[in-house]
Amino acid sequence: MHAVTARPSGGPSPPSAHRLRARRPAFAGAGAPGPVDLVLRSLDSSRSGAVVSGVEAAAYEAGPEVVVSAAPARGRDARPEQGRLDKLTARGSSGVLFHRAELSAAQYAWLDHHHIPYVLIDPAHEPPAGVVSVGAADWQGGVCATGHLLELGHERIGVLAGHRRSMAGEARLAGYRSALASAGARYRAEYVRHADCDETSARLRTHELLDLPEPPTSVFVCSGPMALGVYAAPAERRVRVPEETSVAGFDDPPEARWTVPPLTTARRPLAKTAATALRLLVRLTHGERPEGTRTELPTRLVRRASTAPPPTVRPTAYGPVTARPTA
């Protein structure tokens, strides 16, 4: 088990910086061993908790000390400030894990110039060639969630995707389209809505779907934080979930089990993803290179009470959906 204690970094310790100490042999990286940094977008989300848990478990086995810090995004810009990167060299960091960060070209160049190994966890956008990253099989998850709705008999399936430039959101949306095509179901552009990954934006976009002359009978939500907003819109119209509208989500955060009704979702193994990233980073610090630069962990469907056949339709309209990536 690790102890979590406040850790100063060249001055007064910010509350967002912590060091995880493993009761294991010291990390034997190249040269003088130093800590491994885990840079999160925030420390107050279930996503961040799962990432820290996964890194902590892997660090116990691999040996490095891990410094955890938060680099909050400003608006839609998820780039950590350059000053935060400068602290890496000041404390002799052996390597860095970035969770959901969007590094600039200059920041990538800075890391390479200082010979600091790094791995991206769930990168916001497609990283440059050669950059090592770990994430979920987002396309597969989109196929899985949409295929489940198709198998229940839904033909009118809406989708709430994230930002248009989001790497994960676009992959999940592509999975949605592939599942429709594989089942011979009609793709309707008006059923696609892009939203900020928050409850308020998702609620507004869901109202837009429900305002359509022929609204969808189900909605696939491409991000866990948006699910509560999708639930709120039908509730405000006295539309019942799942009796009148089914909802399938993604991520499977803890709150997915607490919603009423509990949310059916494509679960991605976030803690395992973070653990995989830490192991890859340890290999990089030893001068090894992984076989490929992108590692994807499979998702799986968790069936709960938020999905059901559409009203008056039996769940036999489509059989099991098996889609293949489109060219």
Phi, psi and omega in degrees: 000149180258149170260138180253119181228152178297142184229117176287152178224084176076020181164197179303139185282122173288150181296344183269002181250125181221158177238129177264121181255121179268135176275062182225174176301151181299148180294127185255063178282178179293135180072204180292126182293141176227175180287162172257133180265136171245113182254115181256159175287327177204167178248004189247028179234158177295329176301311181298320178299319179293321179296313179299317180300316180294317179295319180300315181297317180290325179293328177299321180280320187273335173107338186287153170278140185241128174258124182254131177217163180246137176235082186302141177285148175254107185065229180269000181271114182261022183275129174292149180293148182300326180301328178292323178291324179300329181291339180298314179289327182297324181258009174069043181296135178278337182179168186225139168253124177251124178257118176058030179268152173243099181278145175280166177301322180294323180288321173301316181296321179298314179298318179293320181297323181269005176057042178260114177295149179207155177224138178264133174253121182048060181300144182295323182224168181301120181284165177298160178302137178092348180279132182277131179217157179226136178200187178274161173281080189295320179299314179300319179297321177296319176298316184298309183293315180293320178299323177298317179294321177297318180295332176286347179110004180285133174250330180258096185243115175275165179217134172253106178265169178275210179298149182297333181266002182289127180298311181292316182298319180292324178292320179292322176295321177297323176296321175301312181294322179295321179296318177299313182296319181297325181274355183076020179273153183283132172271128181237116184299329181290347179272000181257125178230135175258139184217157167295150184279062177215167186296316184296311180297319180295322178298315180295316180294326178292322175300322178298319178296317182289341178277351181296150178305324176234084186290157177293153176267355178206160181224131171262120182258121189276004181209138180303314182299340181276345189299319181296325177292323178293324176293324186294320184298309177299323181298322179292341179255006183060034174263126187273140173251125005259005187302324182246332178218126177266150179228127174238136185245195180217156177093313187060058173289167180306324182294343178297332179276343185263344181294162177239110357282162177304143191274126167290134187205155170275113184274130172251139184278079188295318179297319179293324176299314180295321178296319177299319179297319179297317180296321177296320180296319177301319178298318179297320180293340176267008178085006178274157174238134178292163181298324178224164182271343181241124176244127179240132178259139186291150173260166175214151182279132173248110183277124175231207192263008184270358179235143180200165175302150177295159181305132176066009181243131177281150183281053180230010183296324181226146175275191179303138184263123173234106183251155175242148179304137176278154182293000000 
